[in-house]
């Protein structure tokens, strides 16, 4: 792999991977560090990429694995969660609806981030990163049935914690 190809992948997938990493580690700085490590790893081991999945899926898998490593590390145990996981605005909304929507999204985001990791990751990959169940099973090295069960249980856990009106945001 040449440097130009790597730069293309970085510009095409960098922001997406940072958002994905953030959903796991809950820190923008850590997410950016992880994504840098993802591209270094990809560059060093590009000969191992067999093109069985898209580059985006392959990079996502590396990101998820590095996020899991980060979450197990001592360094992560002392970090604090700060900031908002999701933000959105629209030019066509009134200030009241924008505020209400933002509050609901924040509540949903906080609730998702409180789920156990194995539920949180399937929700984030399925709804926010828009991966299929098959792609998620490849990323997580889990059978499709396991992904479907986790997705179902994660939805049930969210329903318990949120009002039905908040679930429509997802």
Residue, then its C-alpha position, 0 to 999 in steps of 0.5 A: x500500500x502506498x502513502x497516497x492510498x492510505x491518505x485516501x482511506x484516512x480522508x474517506x473513513x477517518x471522521x467516521x472511525x473517530x465517531x465510532x471509537x468515541x461511542x466506545x471510549x467516550x473521549x474525543x482525545x482517546x478516540x482520535x488516538x485510537x484512530x491514528x493507531x488504526x491507520x498505523x496498524x492498517x498500513x503496517x499490516x495491509x498485506x493481511x487485508x484479503x478484501x473479504x469485506x469492504x475497507x470500511x468494515x475492515x477498518x471498523x473491526x480494527x477500531x472496535x478491537x483497539x477500543x476493546x483494548x483501550x477499555x481494558x487498559x489501566x489508562x482508561x480506568x482513570x479517565x472521565x466521561x465529558x461531552x455530548x455523544x450526539x449533536x444535531x441541528x436543523x435550519x428548519x426547526x424552531x428553537x423550541x423543537x430544536x431544544x426538545x429534540x436535542x434534549x431527547x437525543x441527549x437522553x437517548x445517547x446517555x441511556x445508550x452509553x449506560x448499556x453494557x458494552x456488548x449491547x451498546x456496540x450492537x446498537x451503535x453499529x446497527x442504528x448509528x453506523x448503519x451496518x447490517x447484522x452480517x457486517x456487525x457479526x464480522x466486525x465483532x467476530x460473533x455469529x449473526x444469531x448472537x448479534x440479533x439476540x444482543x440487538x433485541x435485548x439492547x432494544x428491550x433494555x432501552x425500552x425499559x429506561x426510556x419513554x416510548x416517545x424517546x424511542x422514536x428518536x432512534 
